[in-house]
Amino acid sequence: MLFRSLHLPLDRAIATVREHLDEVRDVGGMSVLLWHPNAADERRFPGWWPVYLAALDHLAAGGAWVATGAGVRVVAAARGEAERKPEGHPLSRWPSASIGAARRQR
């Protein structure tokens, strides 16, 4: 979408992804990055991989929580239970983890 539909140059595509991630964070939402492996092929998809890496760097800088779908399900269930807990209860917050281990260099 960033490149094919919106025809954004690389710098604007990166800025658009960062703005979106920040907006979701600011409202306490959850973002899911679905970047297919073939997007790493610069000949077929020029610019797509650098935008993905920039998104990961941006998330890492903000201390994003990274999980599998199963991990999200477990935490979402715990968070639903936590909403009935008093402020400061251990289940009243999402866990924190580093995205650094999830980031891969080409």
Short mmCIF file of the C-alpha atoms (twelve columns), coordinates in Angstrom:
data_MODEL
# 
_entry.id   MODEL 
# 
loop_
_atom_site.group_PDB 
_atom_site.id 
_atom_site.type_symbol 
_atom_site.label_atom_id 
_atom_site.label_alt_id 
_atom_site.label_comp_id 
_atom_site.label_asym_id 
_atom_site.label_seq_id 
_atom_site.Cartn_x 
_atom_site.Cartn_y 
_atom_site.Cartn_z 
_atom_site.pdbx_PDB_model_num 
ATOM 1   C CA . MET A 1   0.000   0.000   0.000  1 
ATOM 2   C CA . LEU A 2   2.741   2.461   0.917  1 
ATOM 3   C CA . PHE A 3   4.439   2.073   -2.437 1 
ATOM 4   C CA . ARG A 4   1.914   0.635   -4.895 1 
ATOM 5   C CA . SER A 5   -1.240  2.496   -3.867 1 
ATOM 6   C CA . LEU A 6   0.093   5.639   -2.217 1 
ATOM 7   C CA . HIS A 7   3.260   5.875   -4.355 1 
ATOM 8   C CA . LEU A 8   5.241   7.235   -1.423 1 
ATOM 9   C CA . PRO A 9   8.981   7.831   -1.649 1 
ATOM 10  C CA . LEU A 10  11.095  5.912   0.856  1 
ATOM 11  C CA . ASP A 11  11.452  8.734   3.402  1 
ATOM 12  C CA . ARG A 12  7.696   9.455   3.403  1 
ATOM 13  C CA . ALA A 13  6.841   5.736   3.668  1 
ATOM 14  C CA . ILE A 14  9.065   5.449   6.746  1 
ATOM 15  C CA . ALA A 15  7.531   8.580   8.275  1 
ATOM 16  C CA . THR A 16  4.004   7.285   7.575  1 
ATOM 17  C CA . VAL A 17  4.689   3.959   9.304  1 
ATOM 18  C CA . ARG A 18  6.247   5.709   12.312 1 
ATOM 19  C CA . GLU A 19  3.284   8.099   12.583 1 
ATOM 20  C CA . HIS A 20  0.843   5.188   12.472 1 
ATOM 21  C CA . LEU A 21  2.746   3.228   15.125 1 
ATOM 22  C CA . ASP A 22  2.895   6.309   17.361 1 
ATOM 23  C CA . GLU A 23  -0.846  6.936   17.011 1 
ATOM 24  C CA . VAL A 24  -1.640  3.338   17.950 1 
ATOM 25  C CA . ARG A 25  0.732   3.500   20.929 1 
ATOM 26  C CA . ASP A 26  -0.765  6.783   22.108 1 
ATOM 27  C CA . VAL A 27  -4.229  5.229   22.424 1 
ATOM 28  C CA . GLY A 28  -2.947  2.012   24.012 1 
ATOM 29  C CA . GLY A 29  -3.658  -0.063  20.926 1 
ATOM 30  C CA . MET A 30  -1.862  -2.939  19.275 1 
ATOM 31  C CA . SER A 31  -0.154  -2.965  15.885 1 
ATOM 32  C CA . VAL A 32  0.519   -6.074  13.875 1 
ATOM 33  C CA . LEU A 33  3.273   -5.973  11.276 1 
ATOM 34  C CA . LEU A 34  2.632   -8.376  8.423  1 
ATOM 35  C CA . TRP A 35  5.614   -8.126  6.123  1 
ATOM 36  C CA . HIS A 36  5.963   -11.089 3.807  1 
ATOM 37  C CA . PRO A 37  9.499   -12.463 3.306  1 
ATOM 38  C CA . ASN A 38  9.454   -11.711 -0.407 1 
ATOM 39  C CA . ALA A 39  9.415   -7.998  0.513  1 
ATOM 40  C CA . ALA A 40  13.150  -8.406  1.183  1 
ATOM 41  C CA . ASP A 41  13.701  -8.806  -2.569 1 
ATOM 42  C CA . GLU A 42  14.827  -5.298  -3.506 1 
ATOM 43  C CA . ARG A 43  14.597  -6.068  -7.231 1 
ATOM 44  C CA . ARG A 44  10.883  -6.872  -7.023 1 
ATOM 45  C CA . PHE A 45  9.943   -4.628  -4.096 1 
ATOM 46  C CA . PRO A 46  12.372  -1.707  -3.966 1 
ATOM 47  C CA . GLY A 47  12.252  0.161   -0.669 1 
ATOM 48  C CA . TRP A 48  9.959   -2.243  1.176  1 
ATOM 49  C CA . TRP A 49  12.654  -3.908  3.303  1 
ATOM 50  C CA . PRO A 50  14.235  -0.647  4.509  1 
ATOM 51  C CA . VAL A 51  10.780  0.534   5.640  1 
ATOM 52  C CA . TYR A 52  10.300  -2.707  7.589  1 
ATOM 53  C CA . LEU A 53  13.691  -2.350  9.276  1 
ATOM 54  C CA . ALA A 54  12.953  1.296   10.074 1 
ATOM 55  C CA . ALA A 55  9.655   0.220   11.668 1 
ATOM 56  C CA . LEU A 56  11.454  -2.357  13.817 1 
ATOM 57  C CA . ASP A 57  14.071  0.204   14.847 1 
ATOM 58  C CA . HIS A 58  11.328  2.668   15.783 1 
ATOM 59  C CA . LEU A 59  9.517   0.044   17.848 1 
ATOM 60  C CA . ALA A 60  12.752  -1.015  19.544 1 
ATOM 61  C CA . ALA A 61  13.537  2.587   20.465 1 
ATOM 62  C CA . GLY A 62  10.131  2.845   22.113 1 
ATOM 63  C CA . GLY A 63  10.470  -0.410  24.058 1 
ATOM 64  C CA . ALA A 64  7.714   -2.209  22.151 1 
ATOM 65  C CA . TRP A 65  6.351   -5.507  23.391 1 
ATOM 66  C CA . VAL A 66  6.789   -8.332  20.874 1 
ATOM 67  C CA . ALA A 67  4.818   -11.568 20.934 1 
ATOM 68  C CA . THR A 68  3.410   -14.394 18.890 1 
ATOM 69  C CA . GLY A 69  -0.326  -14.619 18.329 1 
ATOM 70  C CA . ALA A 70  -0.527  -17.162 21.146 1 
ATOM 71  C CA . GLY A 71  1.330   -14.796 23.478 1 
ATOM 72  C CA . VAL A 72  -1.062  -11.987 22.658 1 
ATOM 73  C CA . ARG A 73  -4.035  -14.260 23.410 1 
ATOM 74  C CA . VAL A 74  -2.633  -15.194 26.838 1 
ATOM 75  C CA . VAL A 75  -1.895  -11.605 27.773 1 
ATOM 76  C CA . ALA A 76  -5.221  -10.337 26.424 1 
ATOM 77  C CA . ALA A 77  -7.019  -12.888 28.587 1 
ATOM 78  C CA . ALA A 78  -4.963  -11.808 31.606 1 
ATOM 79  C CA . ARG A 79  -5.611  -8.158  30.813 1 
ATOM 80  C CA . GLY A 80  -9.351  -8.780  30.706 1 
ATOM 81  C CA . GLU A 81  -9.053  -10.247 34.186 1 
ATOM 82  C CA . ALA A 82  -6.809  -7.358  35.221 1 
ATOM 83  C CA . GLU A 83  -9.468  -4.788  34.412 1 
ATOM 84  C CA . ARG A 84  -11.273 -5.989  37.535 1 
ATOM 85  C CA . LYS A 85  -8.089  -5.664  39.633 1 
ATOM 86  C CA . PRO A 86  -7.177  -2.564  41.670 1 
ATOM 87  C CA . GLU A 87  -4.654  -0.088  40.324 1 
ATOM 88  C CA . GLY A 88  -1.093  -1.328  40.762 1 
ATOM 89  C CA . HIS A 89  -2.019  -5.018  40.636 1 
ATOM 90  C CA . PRO A 90  0.634   -6.987  38.668 1 
ATOM 91  C CA . LEU A 91  -1.877  -7.938  35.971 1 
ATOM 92  C CA . SER A 92  -2.985  -4.368  35.368 1 
ATOM 93  C CA . ARG A 93  -0.167  -3.706  32.892 1 
ATOM 94  C CA . TRP A 94  0.987   -5.272  29.653 1 
ATOM 95  C CA . PRO A 95  4.368   -6.999  29.892 1 
ATOM 96  C CA . SER A 96  7.398   -5.234  28.550 1 
ATOM 97  C CA . ALA A 97  10.017  -6.847  26.357 1 
ATOM 98  C CA . SER A 98  12.661  -5.806  23.913 1 
ATOM 99  C CA . ILE A 99  12.180  -6.018  20.192 1 
ATOM 100 C CA . GLY A 100 15.945  -6.124  19.683 1 
ATOM 101 C CA . ALA A 101 16.060  -9.903  19.569 1 
ATOM 102 C CA . ALA A 102 13.279  -9.957  16.996 1 
ATOM 103 C CA . ARG A 103 15.031  -7.626  14.569 1 
ATOM 104 C CA . ARG A 104 17.019  -9.334  11.843 1 
ATOM 105 C CA . GLN A 105 19.611  -7.848  9.583  1 
ATOM 106 C CA . ARG A 106 19.774  -8.959  5.994  1 
# 
